[in-house]
Amino acid sequence: MHGPDLQNVEILAGLHCKKEKGSKPVLVTHNDPGVEPVGPESGSRIVCRFCRNYITAARAKIEMRGRHTHVFANPAGVVFEVGCFSIAPGCRNQGEMSAEFSWFSGYDWRFSLCSQCRAHLGWYFQSGTGNGFYGLILGHLDELFDEEGRKQ
């Protein structure tokens, strides 16, 4: 399985996203032309359920292995429902990359924590070629809506 087309990109807060062929999100730096920001002000906001810190935007949702949402169990039998995201500026990645028990073949992982309260929100997955994405625990996130019932 190959990851999304995210070649030569560093995953950092402040990156932006634009759609390319096949509607896969492509990360670019803030000064590239034709870029739409993926930040708290751009569409539906996804926040940490524990402290309400901005984590990512709904428009950063991507599919891995043909789906956005996956259900996995870790070696201890704990079950997680995770959603895949191209970027998560509100996350802080921690720990060494590990290939052990990776849920996505060809990708190593490390923990992703809320940058504000340090709650465990999921994992950052990275391939040997540098392509990466976030697998975030959906039960640890909230998607915010405006007063008229529309996603913010």
MOLINRA-V135725 format. One record per helix or strand of 3 or more residues. SS is the DSSP state (helix for helix, strand for strand). FROM is the first residue (numbers start at 1). TO is the last residue. If there is no record, write none. Layout:
SS&FROM&TO / SS&FROM&TO
This chain:
strand&16&19 / helix&21&23 / strand&25&28 / strand&45&48 / strand&54&57 / helix&58&60 / strand&69&73 / strand&79&85 / strand&91&98 / strand&107&114 / strand&120&127 / strand&132&137 / helix&138&140 / strand&141&145
